[in-house]
Amino acid sequence: MSNNEEYLAQRQLKKGAAGWILLAGLGISYVISGDFAGWNFGIAQAGWGGFVIAAVLMGIMYLTLVLSLAEMSAAIPAAGGGYSFARQAIGPAGGYLTGLAVLIEYTLAPAAIVIFIGSAVNELVGIDGPIVYALFYLIFVGIHIFGTGEALKVMMVISGLAVLAIIATAVVLLPEFDAARLFDIEPALNGTEFLPMGYYGVWAALPFAMWLFLAVEGVPLAAEEAKDPAKDVPKGIIAAIIFLLFTAVLVVVLVTGAAGAQVTGESAVPLVDALNMTGHNNVATMVNILGLAGLVASFFSIIYGYSRLVFALSRAGYLPQRLSLTSKRKVPVRSLVYPGILGFLISLTGEGDLILSMAVVGATVSYAMMSGSHILLRIKQPELKRPYKTPGGIVTSGISFVLSLVALTGVYAYDVRAFLFTLVLFIVGMAYYFFIGRKNLVAATAEEEFALLSQAEDELVSA
């Protein structure tokens, strides 16, 4: 076995741990906390009508992005997800930039979510702060270290509880719906009943609309652990986005129609407040508890996502190579632990809203890069075997590309600090690549890395 083959043999994930149903559950887990809170602040920025416009635009962006990712994940089933696609389409620097953008999103998002978890725990038992943050990181990183299949099954159960809460809320609030309550925000100067803050409000609401779908693009990060990546990953990610579009409609329409746009736009717990306002206090208590399950589901699953990305970037040599060593259970322990420590330290700032906005900047940059990769792969490698093909081809990914750039500017409209702070992270990350990372690449191209990995697997089987 050559040095490269031996190197890759020590850096392999557990094959066949996930079918398409578990992958769909993973995609839902990434996002489900966004249905409970966060999206509603977009109503405060734009009114209900303006927020609906923003949500429709972001729903189209995510649907077209997911259809593009489905094709690339079937053709290039690697643990790096979007990073791997961009590396093959654009080259090492483009691959790293995409990976860095996703890494910023996936490291910051759990740090923000654990702050929200702390607030929820404080409501229930009166404990908040660093102790809660540390405890949740320790427990859920630990479950991932125990094994991939086990972790994915735990995620399915937690996500199921969160989905139950959303469905129960929708059923109870349906008879309470009043369309007049959707438009109870007083219009600002030059505003209208439908767009009380004008079109600028729609622009500023885009980051909050993204919160209804943010991180579903992480499903391809599980490609190397899927039973049949070419079939399971496309089916899983498409099923996830269809379900998330359905739950988004439920909460945006029914919660606002029951509580009113004014109350919803200012609420920290919009589902609970809507239930309490309409006299369904027992259901509100249940949803408050299960809302914590939604936060935990997203926290838990995004930890999985960042570990697989760090593993892939490290295995390729972009990041320190010791991060991609796997345990006897084929789990990348260091890729789980080190970003977890970093996320915990970031959570100590307590700036949940700012951290989330920074995560959205990383996300939108990665979406543009991934959509561009789909276009370039169609043009440069038309012969690439594609078990699944994106409906609409590059027109679909072109829509995703344009809307990604529009969403990026939306963060600037809402919070200039988040935009500038994230820009600093990109500058530092790219400096690391040009001075250190690019000198340590294991393979010249993505195809060469996959070939070496396959050869290392064959050597292990025949040994």
SULTABEL-V532323 format. One record per residue. N is the residue number from 1. RES is the residue in one small letter. SS is DSSP state (hx for helix, st for strand, lp for the rest). PHI is phi in whole degrees, 0 to 359 (* if undefined). D_LAST is the distance of its C-alpha to the last C-alpha in whole Angstrom. Layout:
{{N:RES:SS:PHI:D_LAST} {N:RES:SS:PHI:D_LAST}}
This chain:
{{1:m:lp:*:10} {2:s:lp:288:14} {3:n:hx:301:16} {4:n:hx:296:17} {5:e:hx:293:13} {6:e:hx:295:12} {7:y:hx:301:16} {8:l:hx:286:15} {9:a:hx:296:12} {10:q:lp:274:14} {11:r:lp:227:17} {12:q:lp:234:16} {13:l:lp:266:18} {14:k:lp:285:18} {15:k:lp:284:18} {16:g:lp:73:21} {17:a:lp:281:23} {18:a:st:220:26} {19:g:lp:268:28} {20:w:hx:292:31} {21:i:hx:293:33} {22:l:hx:297:32} {23:l:hx:292:32} {24:a:hx:297:35} {25:g:hx:299:36} {26:l:hx:298:34} {27:g:hx:299:36} {28:i:hx:292:39} {29:s:hx:300:38} {30:y:hx:309:38} {31:v:hx:254:42} {32:i:hx:302:44} {33:s:hx:298:45} {34:g:hx:294:47} {35:d:hx:285:49} {36:f:lp:275:51} {37:a:lp:193:52} {38:g:lp:108:52} {39:w:lp:300:53} {40:n:lp:293:57} {41:f:hx:294:57} {42:g:hx:295:57} {43:i:hx:292:60} {44:a:hx:295:62} {45:q:hx:279:62} {46:a:hx:228:63} {47:g:hx:76:64} {48:w:hx:295:63} {49:g:hx:298:63} {50:g:hx:295:62} {51:f:hx:293:59} {52:v:hx:299:58} {53:i:hx:300:58} {54:a:hx:298:56} {55:a:hx:292:54} {56:v:hx:296:54} {57:l:hx:300:53} {58:m:hx:288:50} {59:g:hx:297:49} {60:i:hx:295:49} {61:m:hx:300:47} {62:y:hx:290:44} {63:l:hx:297:44} {64:t:hx:292:44} {65:l:hx:296:41} {66:v:hx:298:39} {67:l:hx:296:40} {68:s:hx:289:39} {69:l:hx:294:35} {70:a:hx:301:35} {71:e:hx:294:34} {72:m:hx:291:32} {73:s:hx:290:30} {74:a:hx:287:29} {75:a:hx:279:29} {76:i:lp:228:27} {77:p:lp:279:25} {78:a:lp:240:24} {79:a:lp:295:25} {80:g:lp:282:27} {81:g:lp:56:30} {82:g:hx:303:33} {83:y:hx:300:32} {84:s:hx:295:29} {85:f:hx:295:31} {86:a:hx:292:34} {87:r:hx:297:32} {88:q:hx:289:31} {89:a:hx:274:35} {90:i:hx:248:36} {91:g:lp:114:34} {92:p:hx:302:33} {93:a:hx:293:36} {94:g:hx:296:37} {95:g:hx:297:33} {96:y:hx:294:34} {97:l:hx:300:37} {98:t:hx:295:36} {99:g:hx:298:34} {100:l:hx:297:36} {101:a:hx:298:39} {102:v:hx:293:37} {103:l:hx:296:36} {104:i:hx:299:39} {105:e:hx:299:40} {106:y:hx:280:37} {107:t:hx:275:38} {108:l:hx:283:42} {109:a:hx:301:42} {110:p:hx:297:40} {111:a:hx:297:43} {112:a:hx:290:46} {113:i:hx:296:45} {114:v:hx:292:44} {115:i:hx:294:48} {116:f:hx:293:49} {117:i:hx:299:47} {118:g:hx:301:49} {119:s:hx:295:52} {120:a:hx:294:52} {121:v:hx:296:51} {122:n:hx:297:54} {123:e:hx:296:56} {124:l:hx:275:54} {125:v:hx:232:54} {126:g:lp:80:56} {127:i:lp:238:53} {128:d:lp:211:52} {129:g:lp:95:51} {130:p:hx:306:48} {131:i:hx:296:47} {132:v:hx:295:46} {133:y:hx:302:44} {134:a:hx:296:42} {135:l:hx:299:42} {136:f:hx:291:41} {137:y:hx:299:38} {138:l:hx:297:37} {139:i:hx:296:37} {140:f:hx:276:35} {141:v:hx:294:32} {142:g:hx:299:32} {143:i:hx:298:31} {144:h:hx:296:29} {145:i:hx:296:27} {146:f:hx:297:26} {147:g:lp:163:24} {148:t:hx:292:25} {149:g:hx:300:26} {150:e:hx:297:28} {151:a:hx:296:30} {152:l:hx:295:30} {153:k:hx:290:32} {154:v:hx:298:34} {155:m:hx:300:35} {156:m:hx:299:36} {157:v:hx:295:38} {158:i:hx:297:40} {159:s:hx:296:40} {160:g:hx:300:42} {161:l:hx:296:45} {162:a:hx:295:45} {163:v:hx:297:46} {164:l:hx:303:48} {165:a:hx:296:50} {166:i:hx:293:51} {167:i:hx:297:52} {168:a:hx:297:54} {169:t:hx:298:56} {170:a:hx:297:56} {171:v:hx:297:58} {172:v:hx:289:60} {173:l:hx:276:61} {174:l:hx:305:62} {175:p:lp:290:65} {176:e:lp:270:66} {177:f:lp:294:65} {178:d:lp:221:68} {179:a:hx:302:68} {180:a:hx:297:71} {181:r:hx:289:69} {182:l:hx:293:66} {183:f:hx:236:69} {184:d:lp:265:70} {185:i:lp:272:70} {186:e:lp:293:73} {187:p:lp:297:72} {188:a:lp:283:72} {189:l:lp:303:75} {190:n:lp:69:74} {191:g:lp:271:72} {192:t:lp:233:72} {193:e:lp:300:71} {194:f:lp:283:68} {195:l:lp:236:67} {196:p:lp:297:69} {197:m:lp:253:67} {198:g:hx:73:67} {199:y:hx:286:64} {200:y:hx:299:63} {201:g:hx:298:62} {202:v:hx:300:60} {203:w:hx:299:58} {204:a:hx:290:58} {205:a:hx:276:57} {206:l:hx:304:54} {207:p:hx:300:51} {208:f:hx:286:52} {209:a:hx:295:52} {210:m:hx:298:48} {211:w:lp:296:48} {212:l:lp:287:48} {213:f:lp:224:45} {214:l:lp:304:43} {215:a:lp:93:39} {216:v:hx:299:38} {217:e:hx:295:37} {218:g:hx:280:34} {219:v:hx:305:32} {220:p:hx:298:30} {221:l:hx:296:28} {222:a:hx:265:27} {223:a:hx:302:25} {224:e:hx:287:21} {225:e:hx:253:22} {226:a:st:282:24} {227:k:lp:291:23} {228:d:lp:221:24} {229:p:hx:306:25} {230:a:hx:297:27} {231:k:hx:255:30} {232:d:hx:290:29} {233:v:hx:293:30} {234:p:hx:302:33} {235:k:hx:297:34} {236:g:hx:294:34} {237:i:hx:287:36} {238:i:hx:290:39} {239:a:hx:298:39} {240:a:hx:296:39} {241:i:hx:292:42} {242:i:hx:296:44} {243:f:hx:294:44} {244:l:hx:291:45} {245:l:hx:297:48} {246:f:hx:295:49} {247:t:hx:292:49} {248:a:hx:298:51} {249:v:hx:298:54} {250:l:hx:302:54} {251:v:hx:287:55} {252:v:hx:294:56} {253:v:hx:276:59} {254:l:hx:285:60} {255:v:hx:295:59} {256:t:hx:292:62} {257:g:hx:291:64} {258:a:hx:266:64} {259:a:hx:267:65} {260:g:lp:97:66} {261:a:hx:294:65} {262:q:hx:299:66} {263:v:hx:294:65} {264:t:hx:299:62} {265:g:hx:294:61} {266:e:hx:251:62} {267:s:lp:277:60} {268:a:lp:280:57} {269:v:lp:225:56} {270:p:hx:298:58} {271:l:hx:294:57} {272:v:hx:294:58} {273:d:hx:296:61} {274:a:hx:297:62} {275:l:hx:292:61} {276:n:hx:295:64} {277:m:hx:296:66} {278:t:lp:262:66} {279:g:lp:85:67} {280:h:lp:259:63} {281:n:hx:293:63} {282:n:hx:294:61} {283:v:hx:294:58} {284:a:hx:299:58} {285:t:hx:297:57} {286:m:hx:297:54} {287:v:hx:293:53} {288:n:hx:299:54} {289:i:hx:289:51} {290:l:hx:287:49} {291:g:hx:299:49} {292:l:hx:297:47} {293:a:hx:298:44} {294:g:hx:297:45} {295:l:hx:298:44} {296:v:hx:296:42} {297:a:hx:300:40} {298:s:hx:292:40} {299:f:hx:303:39} {300:f:hx:297:36} {301:s:hx:285:35} {302:i:hx:289:35} {303:i:hx:301:34} {304:y:hx:303:30} {305:g:hx:298:31} {306:y:hx:293:32} {307:s:hx:294:29} {308:r:hx:288:27} {309:l:hx:290:29} {310:v:hx:300:29} {311:f:hx:304:25} {312:a:hx:293:25} {313:l:hx:294:27} {314:s:hx:289:26} {315:r:hx:300:22} {316:a:hx:282:24} {317:g:lp:101:26} {318:y:lp:295:29} {319:l:lp:252:30} {320:p:lp:312:28} {321:q:hx:290:25} {322:r:hx:292:24} {323:l:hx:292:26} {324:s:hx:261:22} {325:l:lp:295:20} {326:t:lp:251:19} {327:s:lp:279:19} {328:k:lp:298:17} {329:r:lp:274:19} {330:k:lp:64:18} {331:v:lp:246:21} {332:p:lp:280:23} {333:v:hx:300:25} {334:r:hx:293:27} {335:s:hx:290:28} {336:l:hx:276:29} {337:v:hx:283:31} {338:y:hx:296:33} {339:p:hx:295:34} {340:g:hx:295:35} {341:i:hx:297:37} {342:l:hx:298:39} {343:g:hx:299:40} {344:f:hx:299:41} {345:l:hx:297:43} {346:i:hx:295:45} {347:s:hx:296:46} {348:l:lp:295:48} {349:t:lp:292:50} {350:g:lp:73:51} {351:e:lp:270:52} {352:g:hx:300:50} {353:d:hx:294:52} {354:l:hx:295:51} {355:i:hx:298:48} {356:l:hx:296:47} {357:s:hx:297:49} {358:m:hx:294:47} {359:a:hx:297:44} {360:v:hx:294:46} {361:v:hx:300:46} {362:g:hx:302:43} {363:a:hx:298:42} {364:t:hx:294:45} {365:v:hx:297:43} {366:s:hx:295:40} {367:y:hx:295:41} {368:a:hx:298:43} {369:m:hx:294:40} {370:m:hx:290:38} {371:s:hx:296:41} {372:g:hx:298:41} {373:s:hx:296:38} {374:h:hx:299:38} {375:i:hx:298:41} {376:l:hx:294:39} {377:l:hx:295:36} {378:r:hx:296:39} {379:i:hx:280:41} {380:k:hx:275:38} {381:q:lp:229:35} {382:p:lp:295:37} {383:e:lp:277:34} {384:l:lp:303:31} {385:k:lp:293:30} {386:r:lp:237:32} {387:p:lp:300:31} {388:y:lp:232:34} {389:k:lp:242:37} {390:t:lp:295:40} {391:p:lp:300:43} {392:g:lp:88:46} {393:g:lp:57:43} {394:i:hx:287:44} {395:v:hx:294:47} {396:t:hx:297:46} {397:s:hx:291:43} {398:g:hx:295:47} {399:i:hx:298:48} {400:s:hx:299:46} {401:f:hx:299:46} {402:v:hx:295:50} {403:l:hx:293:50} {404:s:hx:298:47} {405:l:hx:292:50} {406:v:hx:297:53} {407:a:hx:296:51} {408:l:hx:300:50} {409:t:hx:292:54} {410:g:hx:296:54} {411:v:hx:296:53} {412:y:hx:298:55} {413:a:hx:293:58} {414:y:hx:274:57} {415:d:lp:211:56} {416:v:hx:297:56} {417:r:hx:302:55} {418:a:hx:300:52} {419:f:hx:298:51} {420:l:hx:288:52} {421:f:hx:298:50} {422:t:hx:291:47} {423:l:hx:301:48} {424:v:hx:297:48} {425:l:hx:299:44} {426:f:hx:297:43} {427:i:hx:297:45} {428:v:hx:296:43} {429:g:hx:296:40} {430:m:hx:289:40} {431:a:hx:297:41} {432:y:hx:301:38} {433:y:hx:297:36} {434:f:hx:290:38} {435:f:hx:266:39} {436:i:lp:230:35} {437:g:hx:303:33} {438:r:hx:293:33} {439:k:hx:275:32} {440:n:hx:243:28} {441:l:lp:295:27} {442:v:lp:284:23} {443:a:lp:226:24} {444:a:lp:289:27} {445:t:lp:224:27} {446:a:hx:298:26} {447:e:hx:300:24} {448:e:hx:293:22} {449:e:hx:297:21} {450:f:hx:296:20} {451:a:hx:296:18} {452:l:hx:296:16} {453:l:hx:296:15} {454:s:hx:298:14} {455:q:hx:295:12} {456:a:hx:296:10} {457:e:hx:297:10} {458:d:hx:297:8} {459:e:hx:297:6} {460:l:hx:293:5} {461:v:hx:296:6} {462:s:hx:277:4} {463:a:lp:288:0}}
